[in-house]
């Protein structure tokens, strides 16, 4: 079994390390090409592959020694985190066993941090400037648990915990998330999408950090709200449930495919107030019709995703400084467009799943300097209204895996200043198309 598994992991890595597609997509493609593998087989391959991606730079340095194909040695190192030594050794030659024992005996503390914790040099340099960088980097290299969220429209967390502990979820040690009032944390790899409560729309997969982010929007019943970069719809679903399926909730995205994938989730949720809209990246006429009309706008901007390295370790190898600059330009453009939709007195929430200041604080500071009609709110105070145990310093929401056991998230809550009646009337006369009441076709 060990010999076969080594070859399978080596083969899967051969596709993934070309970096043509995200690792999870490449691995799914590889699994489809090997349909005879059972769920346990797939789980072991996936665990080994992602272990290699987390520790790729260090493993590649180790693989420079030894004999035979380096790709095989990478697979062996990945499977060493999955199999007991006695099991793995059945698939190794005596020379490979000796090599593995040697590299496992190397004191990692003696290695440079970029090698020890497997970071590209540019990212190691950027993370070094953050507080408690070593603790953050170590946490980003650990596998993440699975967080799910109850649908407040259909379920209660305490009741859902009882159901899980009395049924299929017991073996995954379900516990309430420490901050989000809607979250449940599971260990291992539970097949959540096959559970009855998932099929009924009572639960959804969503990291606790993402749930906390929605609390900054603080939606109210009957409001008009825009999720400007809705993607697969995770945050949209929680927004709609907190609105109790009232008002109007626009799910905007430039990708028709992403919104199409979200529609089954919208259907399961029981929500009737979501309006999915595919928008153009620039100068979308439907967006213009909502200028100054939305009570709240959430911008979960496209970003490097480096706060999600626990789940997507390939991102540190697929991102680079040039792509980061392009993302920063996109973020600034989206933020400007979304801000135009916010009504006077309304709230704009800018968020990323990044931990880099140039995508986060620097973007917000630049926006505020260019848009004096907006003011910065205390995000920590707003979040604590829903998430009672969460204590944050400063005006921004900064979540980190080493401190909060969530993915790395950033968010800022901004408010558009209320205008005098005269100024408001002039603006409405200049900007609002005739015949529209805040709805779009």
Helices and strands as residue ranges (DSSP letters): H 2-16, H 23-32, H 39-54, H 56-63, H 70-79, H 85-88, G 89-91, H 94-104, G 108-110, H 113-116, H 121-127, H 133-140, E 146-150, H 157-165, G 170-172, E 175-176, E 183-186, G 192-194, H 196-199, E 203-205, H 208-217, E 224-227, H 234-242, E 248-253, H 256-269, E 274-278, H 285-288, E 294-300, G 306-308, H 315-318, H 321-339, E 342-352, G 357-359, H 361-370, E 374-376, H 379-386, E 397-399, H 401-404, E 409-416, H 421-431
